[in-house]
Amino acid sequence: MFDRMIGILGGMGPEATADLFQEIIALTPATRDQDHIRVLIYSNAKIPDRTRAILENGEDPLPPLIESARLLEKAGAGILAIPCNAAHYFLPQMQAQIGIPILNMIEETCREFRSRLPNANMAGLLAASGTVRSGIYQSVFGRAGVDVITPDNGDQDLVQSAIQKVKAGVQDSALRGTFEAVGGRLAKSGAQTVILGCTEIPLAFDPAHVDYPILNATRILAQAAVDWALGRRG
């Protein structure tokens, strides 16, 4: 019987962290409390903004990311899941400083893309500007032979503004309409699926409202964490 413990390095933002935990609960086969997976959550909302660090030479989030990862490792987590796509830009430096593996949300999403669409070669990306312009999705998907297309500058500004509003607690129909419309334009430009590549976006996105396929990176990360905890993967 596997009894592995997941560590969630969260706070970027807090609602996205709660969403990942809810996805883990929903994806766990359980009929009683005791069937659920042990999960440690450290919600460190004081970690500096990742997009500003990547694009504007803002305050470096790496030291508190490493400190937070070490805290979870010391507390007994056997693996880490980070519900923040932009934070994955710093993943190599983080991994070098801790002794437990960090699930790579970008790689997991690419693996799921290939599983669902083995013959596809183009994905659209809805994400924060730091994630988009850092090239982390483009690099991982490119190695798998998949082109990643992103919104034009005007649409990207709309997405970034909408993400900031979600972080401020707004999840209304106007925000949902923004994400869904920009995703639709990516689909019309040839994207065979649209990646929800910011953990705030699923909080204000209803897949039932769109006529194009999506990949929810938060849910994919949750599934990878559950699979690890249940011994379905190493």
C-alpha positions, 0 to 999 in steps of 0.5 A, a space after each residue: 500500500 503506497 502512502 506517499 505525501 505530496 507537497 504543494 508549493 503554493 501561494 502564486 496565487 492562493 486560489 490557484 493553490 486551492 484549485 490544485 488541491 481540489 483537483 487532487 481530491 477529485 482525481 483520487 479514488 476514495 470512498 472514505 477519508 482514509 483513502 485520500 492522499 496525504 498532502 502538505 500545502 505551503 501557501 507562500 504568497 510573499 514570493 515575488 511576482 514571477 512575470 515581473 522577474 522574467 520580463 522587467 528584472 523585478 525582485 528575484 523569486 528564486 530564493 523564496 522558492 528554494 526556501 519554500 521547497 526545502 520547508 516542504 521537503 523537510 516536513 516529509 513531502 516526497 514530491 513537489 507540485 507547483 501551481 504556477 506556470 511561470 515559476 517553472 522558468 526557475 525549476 532547474 535552479 530549484 531542483 538543483 537545491 533540493 533532494 526530492 523531485 519537482 513535477 514539471 507542469 509544462 512537461 506533463 502538459 506536453 505529454 498529455 497533449 501527445 497522448 490525446 492528439 498523437 498526430 497534432 502539431 500545433 497548440 495555443 497557449 493562454 498564459 501570463 506574459 512571463 510564461 509566454 515570453 519566457 519560452 518555457 512552453 515553446 521549448 518543451 513542446 518544440 522538442 516534441 515537434 509541436 509549435 506553440 502559438 500565442 496571442 498577438 500583443 493586444 490579446 496578450 495584454 487582455 489576458 494578462 489584465 484578466 489574470 490580474 483581476 482573477 488574482 484580485 478575486 474577480 471571476 465574472 462573465 466578462 473575464 470568462 468571455 475574455 479568456 474564451 474569446 482569445 482562446 477561440 482566436 488561437 483555435 481559428 489560427 490553427 491551434 488544435 487545442 488551447 492550453 490553460 497555461 496559467 493557474 488563475 485561468 481555470 478559475 474563470 474559464 468554463 470549457 462548456 462555453 467553448 467549441 474548441 478542445 482545451 488542456 487544463 495544466 492545473 488538472 494535468 499536474 494534479 493527475 501526475 501528483 495523484 499517479 505518483 502518490 498511488 504508485 502508478 509512476 516512480 
